[in-house]
Structures are given as structure tokens and as C-alpha cells.
């Protein structure tokens, strides 16, 4: 079975997101010891679609900005540099204590000292995302989108963004757009909102064509029993993850693709990276392989982005997981949270384990 996408669309991928910036200390230092910091534009959702945008497919971002903010200008310029179209309103800051773009404070860790991430989301402008600010009939009906990628982070950001994601999923299905849903469960977002968010997540998952998540995501966001303990035997662990996905397939029969990543941390700068993908009745598995890690953030997003790109390119399903695995392995060699592949060959060289110099 292959996952076909409707042709003749203006956009290959569309993603709603809340944009922010990340501060990272130089030279692998801890945040509290840093004196020189790298500033980058980031969001999990644009991390995903960067694979496609850098490789030449048309991508659109739906978001919202703080009017007159220099951070908003930085974000706009960055997304333009990533070859993405952007649509969204400018919202007044209100006061010095009003809206702003989120800050992500993250050191990369080093050796035996693990990374630490602190999210500062007070006053986050992305929580105001509202369906009334976007013409979904134009976007999906007249312009056309092949795949819309939704994230549980945005669906759970606020009641307003949850309704926004639901309306996007409904509009996508109405117009024949494929829906990709990365569950991205966050306990702090769900606190006190479990019933509300479970309903939103179940509806989106119920219409999704592609479902992605780790064992915590499937259990806590959708109520799917997780993998049984498999000890240290890798084959047993993989079979247990397949069992979890099989249960998800039974619960969400409209989805044709399910995927999860496997990560074993040897140390901060050396991981064993793998993945499992179910396409129809066929399993595709990449057993964990050792990769070098400069900064781990974004690896999972790169995997999803690679899988979506491979689907959009119409490749045979066996290549979806391979390209996704390699895009995830590429991201963690960069300081940005998103992959910036030079071309497809650069990604395939990672899959093939060919790290020789390219002249």
C-alpha cells in the first residue's frame, strides 16, 4: 500500500505553529555558566517542514506575530531564508507585560553532562492562534495543500489553538488533504485539561492519515497501552513497540502510516538511533545504529520531516523510514533544531554510512 497525495496543489506541506527563539550557550557550556549565546529561530513544527523546504518543495506556515517586535522580524526573515511562505496576523503587544514570542533556554550538554532545557512561554503570542484569522476555504480549497502537519504541542497550547487545529483537520479532510499528526504529549500542557484535550486529540487522530509518537505519546495522549517491558533484548523491545502500534492501528483504522523513533543514549555526543514504521500491513524497521551528536534537539522532528518528504516524492515505502532516519541523524550534527540538507544525496550518504569527503 502507498500513501498518495492529491496533485495540483500550491503547497506540498502546511503547518500551524507558534514561533519562538532559542538561546544556547557557546562551546557546550551549561546555561547558568554561559556568557556567550547563540540565538536561533525555532518551533517543533517548522523543524519538521524544513526538510521539504530546503529540498525545494513549497511549504506554508500559519502563525501569529507580535506587531513591531524585533523578534518577530527575526522570525519572518528566518522563515523566508528557509524558503517558506508565511501567513498570519500581527497582534499588538498590549504593554511591556503583554504578548511576546516564546523563549527556549537550552544547553546542548557534553559528554556525561546531559542537556537541560527550560521553556519560558509566559505571554506566548502563539496561544492566540485563531481560525477566524485564516481563510481555510482559500488555503485548502483554492490554493490546495498535499499534507497538513499538526502537532500536539499546538493543539494543547490553549483552548483557542486546540479549536484551531480541529478546524484545520476538518478543512483538510473536506478538501482531500492528507493529515499528519505528531502527538507530542506534554504533561505541563495537559494539567487540569485532560478531558478537553483527550477529546481534541482523539478527533484529530481519528481523521489522520499519518500518526507519529513515542510510547508516552500514544499512552497519555490517546490511551493506547504502551510497549511491554522488553529488558535489554533489542528484538524483544522492537516487537513490543510493534504491539503498541498494532493497538493504535486497531483504534485508528483510517490512518495508514504509524511511526516511532528509538533512541539509546550512550553519552551526550553518541546515541544509537533507530525507528519503526508501519505502512498498511507492512513493517519497516531500522535497528538502532550509532550516530554522532552535536546537539540532540530536533532529531525526532527531522525524522518526521524526512518521512513526509519521502511520501510527497512518491518513493516506495521502504525508503520513507530510511530517509527519515537519515534526516534525524543529520539534524543532530547541526546547532539549529532543524535540518538544512544541501540535497538528497547528502541525506542518502548518511543513511549509507558514507562520511567520506565530498569534493
Secondary structure, 3 states (H helix, E strand, C coil): CCCCCCCCCCEEEEEECCCEEEEEEHHHCCHHHCCCEEEEEECHHHHHHHHHHHCCCCEEEECCEECCCHHHHHHHHHHHHCCEEEECCEECCCCCCCCECEEEEEECCECCECCEEEEECCCEHHHHCCHHHCCHHHHHHHHCEEEEEEEHHHHCCCHHHHHHHHHHHHHHHHCCCEEEEECCCCHHHHCCCHHHHHHHHHHHHHHCCEEECCHHHHHHHHCCCCCCCCCCCHHHHHHHHHHHHHHHHHHCCCCCEEEEEEEEEEECCEEEEEEEEEECCEEEEEEEEEEECCCCCCHHHHHHHHHHHHHHCCCCHHHHHHHHHHHHHHHCCCCCCCCCCCCHHHHHHHHHCCCCCCC
